[in-house]
Amino acid sequence: MPEFLHLLPPTQALQRLLDALPGAGPLQVERLATAGSLGRVLAEAVRAPHPLPPFPRSTVDGYAVRAADTFGASGSLPAYLQVAGEVPMGAAPAVEIRPGRAALVHTGGMMPKGADAVVMVEDTQRAREGEIEVLKPVAAGENVLPQGEDVKAGEVVLTPGVRLRPQEIGGLMALGITAVAVARRPRVAILSTGDEVVPPEAQPAPGQVRDVNSYTLSGLVAQAGGEPLRYGIIPDDRAALEQAARRAHREADLVVITAGSSVSTRDITAEVIRSLGAPGVLVHGVSIKPGKPTILAVAQGVPMIGLPGNPVSALVVARLFVAPLIRRLLGMTHQPYHAEVPARMAVNIASETGREDYLPVRLETTQEGFLAQPVYGRSNLIFTLVRADGLVRIPPAATGLQAGDPVRVRLFEGP
Amino acid sequence: MPEFLHLLPPTQALQRLLDALPGAGPLQVERLATAGSLGRVLAEAVRAPHPLPPFPRSTVDGYAVRAADTFGASGSLPAYLQVAGEVPMGAAPAVEIRPGRAALVHTGGMMPKGADAVVMVEDTQRAREGEIEVLKPVAAGENVLPQGEDVKAGEVVLTPGVRLRPQEIGGLMALGITAVAVARRPRVAILSTGDEVVPPEAQPAPGQVRDVNSYTLSGLVAQAGGEPLRYGIIPDDRAALEQAARRAHREADLVVITAGSSVSTRDITAEVIRSLGAPGVLVHGVSIKPGKPTILAVAQGVPMIGLPGNPVSALVVARLFVAPLIRRLLGMTHQPYHAEVPARMAVNIASETGREDYLPVRLETTQEGFLAQPVYGRSNLIFTLVRADGLVRIPPAATGLQAGDPVRVRLFEGP
């Protein structure tokens, strides 16, 4: 298949890859302590074993009363109630509220039997010893949190595919659920290719450069929820790449190969992927810049992605394809919202129609808001992205952007 | 000091706390392998030990030439050049380009001596054995990445206080910097108070509820880059709280106490903080909802924060005060951009002027973009936040928001 005959838009390309994968849901499930599951993806539905709050609670400091006893009460004509006791925090109230009675209750305290409302302490006055004046009426239910207001017993409170944030951890703890089933992290094999590439700890000879892609991609994989496995640097040699790719294909849930940058080495990547099984290469060439030579494939159920060798292209394309694929392998039910910052373009930017451009920009703060300043550098080397806060997407229909145009900068920090 | 006499706006409150802390910069520095430093905050300036790229490289597949040899070349009148050899990937070229000569070079290959430009292979044609026709002229420097284009030798490429993203890790590796000095994670002590609070694994008796705040706050602390230390559940007792707070103050870099929700237990928190040293309580009461009873303090150089006991308030306030404080203790030089999603309010929302409101909302996708749907529930319990995607800030000057008003939803996922 000649390269780039049919360039697919990135959304269609991703969809074609996802459609070729076996059913949704996580690869495998593991059981973890809830306290250690922050950021993991839930693999089971969670039902509330009991209501929350588990008992009716006061929402203020005051007196638990029968609302009817306060009807018509005012500063000039208070209702007089006998104080039958105090509700201790953390225990069931010993008192029962009969007509004409009240009990001191603190915020969060359990409502005593017979009481249906709480008068705020500010709306009362001590009368004689053991008696209060209520200066304002309360309606039934006022200042009371009914049992099950937050969650009913048996209610599904969390569904599978949800990434656990601090509040989900808290919610599980509130229900006494101290262990949960989560998706195992997908193992993502990362292969860097190139005769010129040496490990970071090596002193490169003339003509050699250090491996960058293994490490940027490991970082992105970890951020997306995967477990990066570095398979090292593979020479531009069909047999060597096939051997390494075959091992990765056997051991990992997703194989990512950063191809050499010349056409011939890119062809080797596609050939090797094809040799690993059906359906093989699904997309070869995507209508984006950077990232045109991207390869998306599935070989015997294992997704494989061929990324451009250029570090900027590799990282930008990985955000578009590798991260969503990891989320799919985690069984996430929806993609996260893009973390974006609204800004205005600082300069005019040309773009070809029919192609989606991703432009690295730096945010500059002005009195009128953020300016998106393109990070120039025809080098397209890694420090281009070090100097950038995020990417501006130029849609395929646009011929470019004008200075002052509103844009949304997709932050590198975000999901 | 009576509670809430002077409510400070949140930005001023935070500033007052930060101003009372010892100088900027991280608490302590530790040395890590660069490969394991994703998300950590750099504690040293990094200079490039050599330029990047380290040698001039071809950016295309083609022939390295002397540009002058191609001047005037065209399809009808090509320039004829002798092919003097091929530049191997990953090695210094053996050939030197003299006038009338060219050498095959691949993308990323090192420019041979004498050559100053590269003709793309598409713009050439094989003539006789060992000879090519150049069909288009190139200018000097064309298709060549000069040495040092990305980074000059000795240039400061990273400054202290930067959080390391995948691209910073990659940039460090490109320069052979395989270990870096980063800020030690601030140790954040978390104390939950309340006679009614029991650990998540306990079966609560009537009147008791499980600890939520220790776990939601641990999650937030970890996300912000701190190391959460849970000091457990402290009863509503001045002596017990003072003992626990004293130990936390000695062992941690930041102490967070979720106060009981009744006025009396909140007063205990402030008293205990005051007992730990000067300057003591700096802010007691912030003009926000939720979160009015927030306490910000510094005791002998250690920041201390008293949060409301309600789980929703505690987590919302922690995002506003605990997370920025952790970033300051990490020596971060600037706060990250808020990850936001633009949306429109689904309904009218009232708000008091002079107070900043943070409203939990769920995002709904419509054809016109996102709708921000407030997550109701007067319960204000933890599942309110489980159902929310983010917060809408209602500024202090506003009396509320109208349905259809444009808002920015601060995502919980973001920084």
Boltz contact constraints between the chains, C-beta under 6 A:
constraints:
  - contact:
      token1: [A, 38]
      token2: [B, 219]
      max_distance: 6.0
  - contact:
      token1: [A, 55]
      token2: [B, 206]
      max_distance: 6.0
  - contact:
      token1: [A, 61]
      token2: [B, 262]
      max_distance: 6.0
  - contact:
      token1: [A, 61]
      token2: [B, 263]
      max_distance: 6.0
  - contact:
      token1: [A, 89]
      token2: [B, 195]
      max_distance: 6.0
  - contact:
      token1: [A, 89]
      token2: [B, 196]
      max_distance: 6.0
  - contact:
      token1: [A, 90]
      token2: [B, 195]
      max_distance: 6.0
  - contact:
      token1: [A, 90]
      token2: [B, 196]
      max_distance: 6.0
  - contact:
      token1: [A, 90]
      token2: [B, 207]
      max_distance: 6.0
  - contact:
      token1: [A, 90]
      token2: [B, 208]
      max_distance: 6.0
  - contact:
      token1: [A, 91]
      token2: [B, 207]
      max_distance: 6.0
  - contact:
      token1: [A, 92]
      token2: [B, 206]
      max_distance: 6.0
  - contact:
      token1: [A, 92]
      token2: [B, 207]
      max_distance: 6.0
  - contact:
      token1: [A, 106]
      token2: [B, 262]
      max_distance: 6.0
  - contact:
      token1: [A, 107]
      token2: [B, 261]
      max_distance: 6.0
  - contact:
      token1: [A, 107]
      token2: [B, 262]
      max_distance: 6.0
  - contact:
      token1: [A, 108]
      token2: [B, 196]
      max_distance: 6.0
  - contact:
      token1: [A, 108]
      token2: [B, 261]
      max_distance: 6.0
  - contact:
      token1: [A, 110]
      token2: [B, 207]
      max_distance: 6.0
  - contact:
      token1: [A, 145]
      token2: [B, 379]
      max_distance: 6.0
  - contact:
      token1: [A, 149]
      token2: [B, 379]
      max_distance: 6.0
  - contact:
      token1: [A, 150]
      token2: [B, 379]
      max_distance: 6.0
  - contact:
      token1: [A, 150]
      token2: [B, 381]
      max_distance: 6.0
  - contact:
      token1: [A, 150]
      token2: [B, 383]
      max_distance: 6.0
  - contact:
      token1: [A, 151]
      token2: [B, 383]
      max_distance: 6.0
  - contact:
      token1: [A, 165]
      token2: [B, 412]
      max_distance: 6.0
  - contact:
      token1: [A, 166]
      token2: [B, 216]
      max_distance: 6.0
  - contact:
      token1: [A, 166]
      token2: [B, 219]
      max_distance: 6.0
  - contact:
      token1: [A, 166]
      token2: [B, 220]
      max_distance: 6.0
  - contact:
      token1: [A, 167]
      token2: [B, 216]
      max_distance: 6.0
  - contact:
      token1: [A, 167]
      token2: [B, 385]
      max_distance: 6.0
  - contact:
      token1: [A, 167]
      token2: [B, 386]
      max_distance: 6.0
  - contact:
      token1: [A, 168]
      token2: [B, 386]
      max_distance: 6.0
  - contact:
      token1: [A, 169]
      token2: [B, 215]
      max_distance: 6.0
  - contact:
      token1: [A, 169]
      token2: [B, 219]
      max_distance: 6.0
  - contact:
      token1: [A, 170]
      token2: [B, 212]
      max_distance: 6.0
  - contact:
      token1: [A, 170]
      token2: [B, 215]
      max_distance: 6.0
  - contact:
      token1: [A, 170]
      token2: [B, 216]
      max_distance: 6.0
  - contact:
      token1: [A, 170]
      token2: [B, 311]
      max_distance: 6.0
  - contact:
      token1: [A, 170]
      token2: [B, 382]
      max_distance: 6.0
  - contact:
      token1: [A, 171]
      token2: [B, 382]
      max_distance: 6.0
  - contact:
      token1: [A, 171]
      token2: [B, 383]
      max_distance: 6.0
  - contact:
      token1: [A, 171]
      token2: [B, 386]
      max_distance: 6.0
  - contact:
      token1: [A, 173]
      token2: [B, 200]
      max_distance: 6.0
  - contact:
      token1: [A, 173]
      token2: [B, 210]
      max_distance: 6.0
  - contact:
      token1: [A, 173]
      token2: [B, 212]
      max_distance: 6.0
  - contact:
      token1: [A, 173]
      token2: [B, 215]
      max_distance: 6.0
  - contact:
      token1: [A, 174]
      token2: [B, 210]
      max_distance: 6.0
  - contact:
      token1: [A, 174]
      token2: [B, 212]
      max_distance: 6.0
  - contact:
      token1: [A, 174]
      token2: [B, 382]
      max_distance: 6.0
  - contact:
      token1: [A, 176]
      token2: [B, 200]
      max_distance: 6.0
  - contact:
      token1: [A, 178]
      token2: [B, 200]
      max_distance: 6.0
  - contact:
      token1: [A, 178]
      token2: [B, 201]
      max_distance: 6.0
  - contact:
      token1: [A, 195]
      token2: [B, 89]
      max_distance: 6.0
  - contact:
      token1: [A, 195]
      token2: [B, 90]
      max_distance: 6.0
  - contact:
      token1: [A, 196]
      token2: [B, 89]
      max_distance: 6.0
  - contact:
      token1: [A, 196]
      token2: [B, 90]
      max_distance: 6.0
  - contact:
      token1: [A, 196]
      token2: [B, 108]
      max_distance: 6.0
  - contact:
      token1: [A, 200]
      token2: [B, 173]
      max_distance: 6.0
  - contact:
      token1: [A, 200]
      token2: [B, 176]
      max_distance: 6.0
  - contact:
      token1: [A, 200]
      token2: [B, 178]
      max_distance: 6.0
  - contact:
      token1: [A, 201]
      token2: [B, 178]
      max_distance: 6.0
  - contact:
      token1: [A, 206]
      token2: [B, 55]
      max_distance: 6.0
  - contact:
      token1: [A, 206]
      token2: [B, 92]
      max_distance: 6.0
  - contact:
      token1: [A, 207]
      token2: [B, 90]
      max_distance: 6.0
  - contact:
      token1: [A, 207]
      token2: [B, 91]
      max_distance: 6.0
  - contact:
      token1: [A, 207]
      token2: [B, 92]
      max_distance: 6.0
  - contact:
      token1: [A, 207]
      token2: [B, 110]
      max_distance: 6.0
  - contact:
      token1: [A, 208]
      token2: [B, 90]
      max_distance: 6.0
  - contact:
      token1: [A, 210]
      token2: [B, 173]
      max_distance: 6.0
  - contact:
      token1: [A, 210]
      token2: [B, 174]
      max_distance: 6.0
  - contact:
      token1: [A, 212]
      token2: [B, 170]
      max_distance: 6.0
  - contact:
      token1: [A, 212]
      token2: [B, 173]
      max_distance: 6.0
  - contact:
      token1: [A, 212]
      token2: [B, 174]
      max_distance: 6.0
  - contact:
      token1: [A, 215]
      token2: [B, 169]
      max_distance: 6.0
  - contact:
      token1: [A, 215]
      token2: [B, 170]
      max_distance: 6.0
  - contact:
      token1: [A, 215]
      token2: [B, 173]
      max_distance: 6.0
  - contact:
      token1: [A, 216]
      token2: [B, 166]
      max_distance: 6.0
  - contact:
      token1: [A, 216]
      token2: [B, 167]
      max_distance: 6.0
  - contact:
      token1: [A, 216]
      token2: [B, 170]
      max_distance: 6.0
  - contact:
      token1: [A, 219]
      token2: [B, 38]
      max_distance: 6.0
  - contact:
      token1: [A, 219]
      token2: [B, 166]
      max_distance: 6.0
  - contact:
      token1: [A, 219]
      token2: [B, 169]
      max_distance: 6.0
  - contact:
      token1: [A, 220]
      token2: [B, 166]
      max_distance: 6.0
  - contact:
      token1: [A, 261]
      token2: [B, 107]
      max_distance: 6.0
  - contact:
      token1: [A, 261]
      token2: [B, 108]
      max_distance: 6.0
  - contact:
      token1: [A, 262]
      token2: [B, 61]
      max_distance: 6.0
  - contact:
      token1: [A, 262]
      token2: [B, 106]
      max_distance: 6.0
  - contact:
      token1: [A, 262]
      token2: [B, 107]
      max_distance: 6.0
  - contact:
      token1: [A, 263]
      token2: [B, 61]
      max_distance: 6.0
  - contact:
      token1: [A, 311]
      token2: [B, 170]
      max_distance: 6.0
  - contact:
      token1: [A, 336]
      token2: [B, 413]
      max_distance: 6.0
  - contact:
      token1: [A, 337]
      token2: [B, 341]
      max_distance: 6.0
  - contact:
      token1: [A, 337]
      token2: [B, 411]
      max_distance: 6.0
  - contact:
      token1: [A, 339]
      token2: [B, 339]
      max_distance: 6.0
  - contact:
      token1: [A, 339]
      token2: [B, 414]
      max_distance: 6.0
  - contact:
      token1: [A, 341]
      token2: [B, 337]
      max_distance: 6.0
  - contact:
      token1: [A, 379]
      token2: [B, 145]
      max_distance: 6.0
  - contact:
      token1: [A, 379]
      token2: [B, 149]
      max_distance: 6.0
  - contact:
      token1: [A, 379]
      token2: [B, 150]
      max_distance: 6.0
  - contact:
      token1: [A, 381]
      token2: [B, 150]
      max_distance: 6.0
  - contact:
      token1: [A, 382]
      token2: [B, 170]
      max_distance: 6.0
  - contact:
      token1: [A, 382]
      token2: [B, 171]
      max_distance: 6.0
  - contact:
      token1: [A, 382]
      token2: [B, 174]
      max_distance: 6.0
  - contact:
      token1: [A, 383]
      token2: [B, 150]
      max_distance: 6.0
  - contact:
      token1: [A, 383]
      token2: [B, 151]
      max_distance: 6.0
  - contact:
      token1: [A, 383]
      token2: [B, 171]
      max_distance: 6.0
  - contact:
      token1: [A, 385]
      token2: [B, 167]
      max_distance: 6.0
  - contact:
      token1: [A, 386]
      token2: [B, 167]
      max_distance: 6.0
  - contact:
      token1: [A, 386]
      token2: [B, 168]
      max_distance: 6.0
  - contact:
      token1: [A, 386]
      token2: [B, 171]
      max_distance: 6.0
  - contact:
      token1: [A, 411]
      token2: [B, 337]
      max_distance: 6.0
  - contact:
      token1: [A, 412]
      token2: [B, 165]
      max_distance: 6.0
  - contact:
      token1: [A, 413]
      token2: [B, 336]
      max_distance: 6.0
  - contact:
      token1: [A, 413]
      token2: [B, 415]
      max_distance: 6.0
  - contact:
      token1: [A, 414]
      token2: [B, 339]
      max_distance: 6.0
  - contact:
      token1: [A, 414]
      token2: [B, 414]
      max_distance: 6.0
  - contact:
      token1: [A, 415]
      token2: [B, 413]
      max_distance: 6.0
